């Protein structure tokens, strides 16, 4: 019994996840169908990719509010570069670009936006909240200007495969990409200098500086990574829905921050776990899904989501308080 | 009525996995200054925190003013006449001095509005009573650390407490201010206030204290009257062993010049500083708080912008823009501000040890080698911990400092700059760090040591540079060391 208690205490998040999973299975017979689970996974993958990026920002005591707008901007860019040659109203009538190149260009735009965020935060000492709030407005407007606020449709099948295709006929490519991003992020977090540096910066940036860590450069990299993740999210959203749209990604950054937070990324910096992010994404996804399945009013969904986020932080704070 | 104002009996405090207090006792009489001594981690601060309601004791009884108490909050302790001056100050920097003093108990004009005029007057009265000369309207952030300390002391006095607890109150005060503090303490004592005085500084204990209680490893060792005890006896009680030599200085060969600093300027507190450092030498930097010693070293280490001057190592000019450059040029630095600039509290000992040398472990990081190195270095300098995965915030100050020393050594620096390396750490750890520094010098490395403790710097240094308000005012060879001479240079006379 003691062992069980200890296990629950150390793995609260997984116990909660399993609890929600069982609850969902009991509440709705449709929950445990492969179609439903696949759809949950695919929907949450994009938020999840954003969350893996934003986790880094939060870990280094920052945040990234521009991620949602970045999704919109990058969905428009990738869509404009990969429209079918047969479509008569293409944005670039003479363009014939390999998909991989289009994706790279989009990610590069993400990197540039991230570098801008990083510059503001690391070198100009603008608080991350303000810097990324500014970029949020700028990116959204840039997407609207770029597309005149019209959707960009008729995308090449090669791109759509990223969002709709299956590997071996069962695993959605989207989910696979999420898994790869998790692996990359987890690897960086635990096995590279960069990861250790960011942990130290989040834990005590002054100590990190004295220890010979280039704090500014590492912060910059964090914001670049976060924005590249968001750009990738935008590419995948365009691929999944078959259009680019400047209205995409509304409040995605908040969902991603919520997922990272529920997953135990501490708002006071210096604490993060990649497995926590997975669990956080899944918990919020299951809650959203189950309420949809049993037909709860959409407004209520946000109330529940809000309560879960606050509850998660309360738990986190209590844990810290007990340690001190 | 009992002769004691405070009696703590059989106090036990357990933290998860650690028994910090193993049934200790403390008897304090009114109108006496009672010293509480012991190595770091002995449980002094823990006991005080149990008393004022920051921690809650696991068992035991506290009798204060003839009744049993167990305060839930510090507020309750304050209201009952027990105040504490903490080792780490936490002022509200953006507000004025008087607002800080009366925080949470401002005089009110009516039920809604604060009476600012009265508050200012009350502050002035309080300060004049204590002979403190600080403008009540000044913002806290514009004060020096020692001024903040005086404000904190005034605040504690203003509660009209029966017991005032002082945890290392002199750590950031200049000699003159210490004298001032002692006058205040004597005044309070004569009024019948009991003072619990926590300090590592022997001379202070013998100067100001009446009784002394010694703890070791969370247990009570003994209580004596100060006039009946010798310094050697006290040290023996604290460490449980005879310390035959505090400063194991070994004579070693002084080699060529390794570092040459020419005409260095950086901000207000580094004005045209020049000096040379030799291999195998421990170069002491003496001076009072605010003399610009730390600032000079931070400038050399790339933490401050250098506005003028040159730094040469082995005759080659260095261009140091940041600590990254300094470390890659073989300079190691141990900061004076362990908590703010040293440790990353929520990370493990292991992560803290290797923080400066991550480059050497490749990608992916070689975790096995990381653990090996941590074991080796932390073992070599005797860091006491159950495991290297323990969070560094759970260690005592002395052990945290040792981890930081390990961090610096892991880079194998040719020049090691240590700033107040033994501030606030216990006698045992102190001796260990001293012998380590001597050993490093013996290996032909060069050490710069800043210290405000006269016996330490006189015991350890081969040569000494004295600074006063950013200027080098004197340089002394070992055979010329003399307390009065150093003090003369340090005060700029």
Interface residues (C-beta under 8 A of the other chain):
Chain A: X187 X191 X192 X193 X196 X197 X199 X200 X203 X204 X206 X207 X208 X209 X210 X211 X212 X213 X214 X270 X271
Chain B: X301 X303 X322 X323 X324 X326 X327 X333 X335 X340 X341 X342 X343 X344 X345 X346 X347 X351 X354 X355 X356 X358 X359 X361 X363 X364 X365 X367 X407
